[in-house]
Amino acid sequence: MKFKNSKVVIVGAGNVGSTTAYSIINQGLCEEIVLIDVNKEKAYGEALDMQHAIHFMNRNITIHAGDYEECKDADIVIITASAPMPKDSNNRLEMLKPSIQIMKSIVSSVMDSGFSGIFIVVSNPVDIMTYLVWKFSGLPAKQVIGSGTALDTARLCCSLASMYDLDSKSVHTFILGEHGDSEMVAWSSSTIGGKSLTDVMSDNADRTKNETKETLLEQTKAAGWEIFSRKGNTCYGIAASTTAIVKSILFNENRILPVSVLVEGLYGIDRVYLSVPTILNSSGAKETVEIRLLPEEKEELIQSAKILSSFYEELK
């Protein structure tokens, strides 16, 4: 793909969708962005506001509100829309029914346009929604990608970097599995500056203090709620991580990110959407990277996959 004529459609002009659009504009990643929302006035207002901002930026990108027929020649369609979770049900299938119907309607409308590009799914629960987009679209699995644990991984990197007064990009680790309670960390392959994280933590006890791998993971899981409980939404982190996925696809970067993809055979997991390190380029999810996990880590990942696949059974 090239910058010329590159086009990204974002379905959902709420906090996440609009912030993602602004992040893409700031980095000058494509030539055209289209915002689609059931609230057409909201989409129009967001697009107009950003179009004015582009005057002060490095690239003259076009952004406007539009309809699904504009997906026909899009390189990427990002889905951020979802229904609010009802609070009066303990049945997860019942709780998700509204979002499932919304996703089915969105995907049907996108595919009816003749779209043949790459879906990036951000809507939560992202692993299940990505699986549904794959099923509803009929596209090859490599063209349907969920934002997965890319942001979770960044949050863990930021926590570790803060402990040791480092740039978070010097921390190398992956959170795998479900974007949710059953996610796990590939601790055995985690490094800081080429040194194993386990050694860093033990050799720097004065800075590690009472932090453990377990507390770090729990803090990472709770980070979204820490933000949401204070400001009512989370948008910047997920927008930035989604933008990184977009960039790797549009610029054919072959960057490795932990995103939700269809895992078939890896670690003994079959046909489940969950996060593993994945090479992303202009074809979409080019290839998954198999990390050599410890037996206990592999078992954690398998259990996470079982939780997700059990939901598939409920959908039948």
Contacts in CASP RR format, 6 or more apart in sequence:
PFRMAT RR
TARGET T0000
AUTHOR 0000-0000-0000
METHOD contacts of the structure
MODEL  1
MKFKNSKVVIVGAGNVGSTTAYSIINQGLCEEIVLIDVNKEKAYGEALDM
QHAIHFMNRNITIHAGDYEECKDADIVIITASAPMPKDSNNRLEMLKPSI
QIMKSIVSSVMDSGFSGIFIVVSNPVDIMTYLVWKFSGLPAKQVIGSGTA
LDTARLCCSLASMYDLDSKSVHTFILGEHGDSEMVAWSSSTIGGKSLTDV
MSDNADRTKNETKETLLEQTKAAGWEIFSRKGNTCYGIAASTTAIVKSIL
FNENRILPVSVLVEGLYGIDRVYLSVPTILNSSGAKETVEIRLLPEEKEE
LIQSAKILSSFYEELK
1 75 0 8 1.000
1 249 0 8 1.000
1 250 0 8 1.000
1 251 0 8 1.000
1 252 0 8 1.000
1 282 0 8 1.000
3 29 0 8 1.000
3 30 0 8 1.000
3 31 0 8 1.000
3 250 0 8 1.000
4 31 0 8 1.000
5 31 0 8 1.000
5 32 0 8 1.000
5 73 0 8 1.000
6 29 0 8 1.000
6 30 0 8 1.000
6 31 0 8 1.000
6 32 0 8 1.000
6 75 0 8 1.000
6 250 0 8 1.000
7 30 0 8 1.000
7 31 0 8 1.000
7 32 0 8 1.000
7 33 0 8 1.000
7 34 0 8 1.000
7 73 0 8 1.000
7 74 0 8 1.000
7 75 0 8 1.000
7 76 0 8 1.000
8 24 0 8 1.000
8 29 0 8 1.000
8 30 0 8 1.000
8 32 0 8 1.000
8 33 0 8 1.000
8 34 0 8 1.000
8 74 0 8 1.000
8 75 0 8 1.000
8 76 0 8 1.000
8 77 0 8 1.000
8 78 0 8 1.000
8 246 0 8 1.000
8 250 0 8 1.000
9 33 0 8 1.000
9 34 0 8 1.000
9 36 0 8 1.000
9 70 0 8 1.000
9 71 0 8 1.000
9 74 0 8 1.000
9 76 0 8 1.000
9 77 0 8 1.000
9 78 0 8 1.000
9 110 0 8 1.000
10 17 0 8 1.000
10 20 0 8 1.000
10 21 0 8 1.000
10 33 0 8 1.000
10 34 0 8 1.000
10 35 0 8 1.000
10 36 0 8 1.000
10 77 0 8 1.000
10 78 0 8 1.000
10 80 0 8 1.000
11 36 0 8 1.000
11 37 0 8 1.000
11 77 0 8 1.000
11 78 0 8 1.000
11 79 0 8 1.000
11 80 0 8 1.000
11 81 0 8 1.000
11 106 0 8 1.000
11 110 0 8 1.000
12 35 0 8 1.000
12 36 0 8 1.000
12 37 0 8 1.000
12 43 0 8 1.000
12 79 0 8 1.000
12 80 0 8 1.000
12 81 0 8 1.000
13 21 0 8 1.000
13 35 0 8 1.000
13 36 0 8 1.000
13 37 0 8 1.000
13 39 0 8 1.000
13 42 0 8 1.000
13 43 0 8 1.000
13 46 0 8 1.000
13 47 0 8 1.000
13 65 0 8 1.000
14 37 0 8 1.000
14 42 0 8 1.000
14 46 0 8 1.000
14 80 0 8 1.000
15 233 0 8 1.000
15 235 0 8 1.000
16 80 0 8 1.000
16 122 0 8 1.000
16 233 0 8 1.000
16 234 0 8 1.000
16 235 0 8 1.000
16 238 0 8 1.000
16 239 0 8 1.000
17 35 0 8 1.000
17 78 0 8 1.000
17 80 0 8 1.000
17 122 0 8 1.000
17 235 0 8 1.000
17 239 0 8 1.000
18 35 0 8 1.000
18 46 0 8 1.000
18 50 0 8 1.000
18 235 0 8 1.000
19 235 0 8 1.000
19 236 0 8 1.000
19 238 0 8 1.000
19 239 0 8 1.000
20 78 0 8 1.000
20 80 0 8 1.000
20 122 0 8 1.000
20 238 0 8 1.000
20 239 0 8 1.000
20 242 0 8 1.000
20 243 0 8 1.000
21 33 0 8 1.000
21 35 0 8 1.000
21 46 0 8 1.000
21 47 0 8 1.000
21 50 0 8 1.000
21 63 0 8 1.000
22 50 0 8 1.000
22 53 0 8 1.000
22 239 0 8 1.000
23 239 0 8 1.000
23 240 0 8 1.000
23 242 0 8 1.000
23 243 0 8 1.000
24 30 0 8 1.000
24 33 0 8 1.000
24 243 0 8 1.000
24 246 0 8 1.000
25 33 0 8 1.000
25 50 0 8 1.000
25 53 0 8 1.000
25 54 0 8 1.000
25 57 0 8 1.000
25 61 0 8 1.000
25 63 0 8 1.000
26 57 0 8 1.000
27 243 0 8 1.000
27 247 0 8 1.000
28 57 0 8 1.000
28 58 0 8 1.000
28 59 0 8 1.000
28 61 0 8 1.000
29 243 0 8 1.000
29 246 0 8 1.000
29 247 0 8 1.000
29 250 0 8 1.000
29 251 0 8 1.000
30 61 0 8 1.000
30 75 0 8 1.000
30 246 0 8 1.000
30 250 0 8 1.000
31 61 0 8 1.000
31 62 0 8 1.000
32 61 0 8 1.000
32 62 0 8 1.000
32 63 0 8 1.000
33 47 0 8 1.000
33 61 0 8 1.000
33 62 0 8 1.000
33 63 0 8 1.000
33 64 0 8 1.000
34 63 0 8 1.000
34 64 0 8 1.000
34 65 0 8 1.000
34 66 0 8 1.000
34 70 0 8 1.000
34 71 0 8 1.000
34 74 0 8 1.000
35 43 0 8 1.000
35 46 0 8 1.000
35 47 0 8 1.000
35 63 0 8 1.000
35 64 0 8 1.000
35 65 0 8 1.000
35 66 0 8 1.000
36 43 0 8 1.000
36 65 0 8 1.000
36 66 0 8 1.000
36 67 0 8 1.000
36 68 0 8 1.000
36 70 0 8 1.000
37 43 0 8 1.000
37 65 0 8 1.000
37 81 0 8 1.000
38 81 0 8 1.000
40 65 0 8 1.000
40 66 0 8 1.000
43 65 0 8 1.000
43 66 0 8 1.000
44 65 0 8 1.000
45 65 0 8 1.000
46 65 0 8 1.000
47 63 0 8 1.000
47 64 0 8 1.000
47 65 0 8 1.000
50 63 0 8 1.000
51 62 0 8 1.000
51 63 0 8 1.000
51 64 0 8 1.000
54 60 0 8 1.000
54 61 0 8 1.000
54 63 0 8 1.000
68 109 0 8 1.000
68 110 0 8 1.000
68 112 0 8 1.000
68 113 0 8 1.000
69 113 0 8 1.000
70 113 0 8 1.000
71 77 0 8 1.000
71 109 0 8 1.000
71 110 0 8 1.000
71 113 0 8 1.000
71 114 0 8 1.000
71 115 0 8 1.000
72 113 0 8 1.000
72 114 0 8 1.000
72 115 0 8 1.000
74 115 0 8 1.000
74 117 0 8 1.000
75 117 0 8 1.000
75 118 0 8 1.000
75 249 0 8 1.000
75 250 0 8 1.000
76 117 0 8 1.000
76 118 0 8 1.000
76 119 0 8 1.000
76 120 0 8 1.000
76 246 0 8 1.000
76 249 0 8 1.000
76 250 0 8 1.000
77 110 0 8 1.000
77 115 0 8 1.000
77 117 0 8 1.000
77 118 0 8 1.000
77 119 0 8 1.000
77 120 0 8 1.000
78 119 0 8 1.000
78 120 0 8 1.000
78 121 0 8 1.000
78 122 0 8 1.000
78 242 0 8 1.000
78 246 0 8 1.000
79 103 0 8 1.000
79 106 0 8 1.000
79 107 0 8 1.000
79 119 0 8 1.000
79 120 0 8 1.000
79 121 0 8 1.000
79 122 0 8 1.000
79 123 0 8 1.000
79 129 0 8 1.000
79 133 0 8 1.000
80 122 0 8 1.000
80 123 0 8 1.000
81 102 0 8 1.000
81 106 0 8 1.000
81 123 0 8 1.000
82 99 0 8 1.000
82 102 0 8 1.000
82 103 0 8 1.000
82 123 0 8 1.000
82 124 0 8 1.000
82 129 0 8 1.000
83 98 0 8 1.000
83 99 0 8 1.000
83 101 0 8 1.000
83 102 0 8 1.000
84 98 0 8 1.000
85 95 0 8 1.000
85 96 0 8 1.000
86 94 0 8 1.000
86 95 0 8 1.000
86 98 0 8 1.000
89 95 0 8 1.000
92 311 0 8 1.000
92 314 0 8 1.000
93 311 0 8 1.000
93 314 0 8 1.000
93 315 0 8 1.000
96 125 0 8 1.000
96 128 0 8 1.000
99 123 0 8 1.000
99 129 0 8 1.000
100 132 0 8 1.000
100 315 0 8 1.000
103 123 0 8 1.000
103 129 0 8 1.000
103 132 0 8 1.000
103 133 0 8 1.000
103 136 0 8 1.000
104 132 0 8 1.000
104 136 0 8 1.000
107 119 0 8 1.000
107 132 0 8 1.000
107 133 0 8 1.000
107 136 0 8 1.000
107 137 0 8 1.000
108 136 0 8 1.000
110 119 0 8 1.000
110 137 0 8 1.000
111 136 0 8 1.000
111 137 0 8 1.000
111 138 0 8 1.000
116 139 0 8 1.000
117 139 0 8 1.000
117 143 0 8 1.000
118 143 0 8 1.000
118 144 0 8 1.000
118 145 0 8 1.000
118 249 0 8 1.000
118 284 0 8 1.000
119 130 0 8 1.000
119 133 0 8 1.000
119 137 0 8 1.000
119 139 0 8 1.000
119 143 0 8 1.000
119 144 0 8 1.000
119 145 0 8 1.000
120 145 0 8 1.000
120 146 0 8 1.000
120 147 0 8 1.000
120 242 0 8 1.000
120 245 0 8 1.000
120 246 0 8 1.000
120 249 0 8 1.000
121 129 0 8 1.000
121 130 0 8 1.000
121 133 0 8 1.000
121 144 0 8 1.000
121 145 0 8 1.000
121 146 0 8 1.000
121 147 0 8 1.000
121 260 0 8 1.000
122 146 0 8 1.000
122 147 0 8 1.000
122 238 0 8 1.000
122 242 0 8 1.000
123 129 0 8 1.000
124 179 0 8 1.000
125 179 0 8 1.000
125 180 0 8 1.000
126 146 0 8 1.000
126 147 0 8 1.000
126 148 0 8 1.000
126 179 0 8 1.000
126 260 0 8 1.000
127 146 0 8 1.000
127 148 0 8 1.000
127 177 0 8 1.000
127 178 0 8 1.000
127 179 0 8 1.000
127 260 0 8 1.000
127 273 0 8 1.000
127 274 0 8 1.000
127 275 0 8 1.000
127 308 0 8 1.000
128 273 0 8 1.000
128 308 0 8 1.000
128 311 0 8 1.000
129 146 0 8 1.000
130 144 0 8 1.000
130 145 0 8 1.000
130 146 0 8 1.000
130 148 0 8 1.000
130 260 0 8 1.000
130 273 0 8 1.000
131 262 0 8 1.000
131 272 0 8 1.000
131 273 0 8 1.000
131 308 0 8 1.000
131 312 0 8 1.000
133 144 0 8 1.000
134 141 0 8 1.000
134 144 0 8 1.000
134 262 0 8 1.000
134 273 0 8 1.000
137 144 0 8 1.000
141 261 0 8 1.000
141 262 0 8 1.000
141 264 0 8 1.000
141 285 0 8 1.000
142 261 0 8 1.000
142 283 0 8 1.000
142 284 0 8 1.000
142 285 0 8 1.000
142 286 0 8 1.000
143 283 0 8 1.000
143 284 0 8 1.000
143 285 0 8 1.000
144 262 0 8 1.000
145 245 0 8 1.000
145 259 0 8 1.000
145 260 0 8 1.000
145 261 0 8 1.000
145 278 0 8 1.000
145 280 0 8 1.000
145 284 0 8 1.000
145 285 0 8 1.000
146 259 0 8 1.000
146 260 0 8 1.000
146 261 0 8 1.000
146 273 0 8 1.000
147 179 0 8 1.000
147 238 0 8 1.000
147 241 0 8 1.000
147 242 0 8 1.000
147 245 0 8 1.000
147 259 0 8 1.000
147 260 0 8 1.000
148 179 0 8 1.000
148 258 0 8 1.000
148 259 0 8 1.000
148 260 0 8 1.000
148 275 0 8 1.000
149 174 0 8 1.000
149 175 0 8 1.000
149 176 0 8 1.000
149 177 0 8 1.000
149 179 0 8 1.000
149 183 0 8 1.000
149 258 0 8 1.000
149 259 0 8 1.000
149 260 0 8 1.000
149 275 0 8 1.000
150 241 0 8 1.000
150 244 0 8 1.000
150 245 0 8 1.000
150 257 0 8 1.000
150 258 0 8 1.000
150 259 0 8 1.000
150 275 0 8 1.000
151 237 0 8 1.000
151 238 0 8 1.000
151 240 0 8 1.000
151 241 0 8 1.000
152 175 0 8 1.000
152 179 0 8 1.000
152 180 0 8 1.000
152 183 0 8 1.000
152 220 0 8 1.000
152 221 0 8 1.000
152 223 0 8 1.000
152 258 0 8 1.000
153 173 0 8 1.000
153 174 0 8 1.000
153 175 0 8 1.000
153 258 0 8 1.000
154 168 0 8 1.000
154 237 0 8 1.000
154 241 0 8 1.000
155 220 0 8 1.000
155 223 0 8 1.000
155 224 0 8 1.000
156 171 0 8 1.000
156 173 0 8 1.000
156 175 0 8 1.000
156 185 0 8 1.000
156 216 0 8 1.000
156 217 0 8 1.000
156 220 0 8 1.000
157 168 0 8 1.000
157 169 0 8 1.000
157 171 0 8 1.000
157 172 0 8 1.000
157 173 0 8 1.000
158 168 0 8 1.000
159 216 0 8 1.000
159 219 0 8 1.000
159 220 0 8 1.000
160 166 0 8 1.000
160 168 0 8 1.000
160 171 0 8 1.000
160 173 0 8 1.000
160 192 0 8 1.000
160 197 0 8 1.000
160 216 0 8 1.000
161 167 0 8 1.000
161 168 0 8 1.000
161 170 0 8 1.000
161 171 0 8 1.000
163 207 0 8 1.000
163 208 0 8 1.000
163 211 0 8 1.000
164 192 0 8 1.000
164 200 0 8 1.000
164 204 0 8 1.000
164 207 0 8 1.000
165 207 0 8 1.000
166 192 0 8 1.000
170 192 0 8 1.000
170 193 0 8 1.000
171 190 0 8 1.000
171 191 0 8 1.000
171 192 0 8 1.000
172 190 0 8 1.000
172 191 0 8 1.000
172 192 0 8 1.000
172 193 0 8 1.000
172 194 0 8 1.000
173 185 0 8 1.000
173 186 0 8 1.000
173 187 0 8 1.000
173 189 0 8 1.000
173 190 0 8 1.000
173 191 0 8 1.000
173 197 0 8 1.000
174 185 0 8 1.000
174 186 0 8 1.000
174 189 0 8 1.000
174 190 0 8 1.000
174 258 0 8 1.000
174 276 0 8 1.000
174 277 0 8 1.000
174 291 0 8 1.000
175 183 0 8 1.000
175 184 0 8 1.000
175 185 0 8 1.000
175 186 0 8 1.000
175 220 0 8 1.000
175 258 0 8 1.000
175 275 0 8 1.000
176 183 0 8 1.000
176 184 0 8 1.000
176 185 0 8 1.000
176 186 0 8 1.000
176 258 0 8 1.000
176 274 0 8 1.000
176 275 0 8 1.000
176 276 0 8 1.000
176 277 0 8 1.000
176 291 0 8 1.000
176 301 0 8 1.000
176 304 0 8 1.000
177 183 0 8 1.000
177 184 0 8 1.000
177 274 0 8 1.000
177 275 0 8 1.000
177 276 0 8 1.000
177 301 0 8 1.000
177 304 0 8 1.000
177 305 0 8 1.000
177 308 0 8 1.000
178 274 0 8 1.000
178 275 0 8 1.000
178 304 0 8 1.000
178 307 0 8 1.000
178 308 0 8 1.000
179 260 0 8 1.000
179 275 0 8 1.000
180 221 0 8 1.000
181 221 0 8 1.000
182 300 0 8 1.000
182 303 0 8 1.000
182 304 0 8 1.000
182 307 0 8 1.000
183 217 0 8 1.000
183 221 0 8 1.000
183 275 0 8 1.000
183 304 0 8 1.000
184 217 0 8 1.000
184 297 0 8 1.000
184 300 0 8 1.000
184 301 0 8 1.000
184 304 0 8 1.000
185 213 0 8 1.000
185 216 0 8 1.000
185 217 0 8 1.000
186 291 0 8 1.000
186 293 0 8 1.000
186 297 0 8 1.000
187 197 0 8 1.000
187 198 0 8 1.000
187 213 0 8 1.000
187 297 0 8 1.000
188 198 0 8 1.000
188 292 0 8 1.000
188 293 0 8 1.000
188 294 0 8 1.000
188 297 0 8 1.000
189 291 0 8 1.000
189 292 0 8 1.000
189 293 0 8 1.000
190 196 0 8 1.000
190 197 0 8 1.000
190 198 0 8 1.000
191 197 0 8 1.000
192 200 0 8 1.000
201 208 0 8 1.000
201 211 0 8 1.000
201 213 0 8 1.000
202 208 0 8 1.000
224 234 0 8 1.000
227 233 0 8 1.000
227 234 0 8 1.000
228 234 0 8 1.000
244 255 0 8 1.000
244 257 0 8 1.000
245 257 0 8 1.000
245 259 0 8 1.000
245 280 0 8 1.000
247 253 0 8 1.000
247 255 0 8 1.000
248 254 0 8 1.000
248 255 0 8 1.000
248 257 0 8 1.000
248 280 0 8 1.000
248 281 0 8 1.000
249 280 0 8 1.000
249 281 0 8 1.000
249 282 0 8 1.000
249 284 0 8 1.000
250 282 0 8 1.000
252 281 0 8 1.000
252 282 0 8 1.000
253 280 0 8 1.000
253 281 0 8 1.000
254 279 0 8 1.000
254 280 0 8 1.000
254 281 0 8 1.000
254 286 0 8 1.000
255 279 0 8 1.000
255 280 0 8 1.000
256 277 0 8 1.000
256 278 0 8 1.000
256 279 0 8 1.000
256 280 0 8 1.000
256 289 0 8 1.000
257 277 0 8 1.000
257 278 0 8 1.000
257 280 0 8 1.000
258 275 0 8 1.000
258 276 0 8 1.000
258 277 0 8 1.000
258 278 0 8 1.000
259 275 0 8 1.000
259 278 0 8 1.000
259 280 0 8 1.000
259 285 0 8 1.000
260 273 0 8 1.000
260 274 0 8 1.000
260 275 0 8 1.000
261 273 0 8 1.000
261 274 0 8 1.000
261 275 0 8 1.000
261 276 0 8 1.000
261 278 0 8 1.000
261 285 0 8 1.000
261 288 0 8 1.000
262 271 0 8 1.000
262 272 0 8 1.000
262 273 0 8 1.000
262 285 0 8 1.000
263 269 0 8 1.000
263 270 0 8 1.000
263 271 0 8 1.000
263 272 0 8 1.000
263 273 0 8 1.000
263 274 0 8 1.000
263 276 0 8 1.000
263 288 0 8 1.000
263 305 0 8 1.000
264 270 0 8 1.000
264 271 0 8 1.000
266 276 0 8 1.000
266 288 0 8 1.000
266 290 0 8 1.000
267 290 0 8 1.000
267 293 0 8 1.000
267 298 0 8 1.000
267 301 0 8 1.000
267 302 0 8 1.000
267 305 0 8 1.000
268 302 0 8 1.000
269 301 0 8 1.000
269 302 0 8 1.000
269 305 0 8 1.000
271 309 0 8 1.000
272 305 0 8 1.000
272 308 0 8 1.000
272 309 0 8 1.000
272 312 0 8 1.000
273 308 0 8 1.000
274 301 0 8 1.000
274 304 0 8 1.000
274 305 0 8 1.000
274 308 0 8 1.000
276 288 0 8 1.000
276 289 0 8 1.000
276 290 0 8 1.000
276 291 0 8 1.000
277 288 0 8 1.000
277 289 0 8 1.000
277 291 0 8 1.000
278 285 0 8 1.000
278 286 0 8 1.000
278 287 0 8 1.000
278 288 0 8 1.000
278 289 0 8 1.000
279 285 0 8 1.000
279 286 0 8 1.000
279 287 0 8 1.000
279 288 0 8 1.000
279 289 0 8 1.000
280 286 0 8 1.000
293 301 0 8 1.000
END
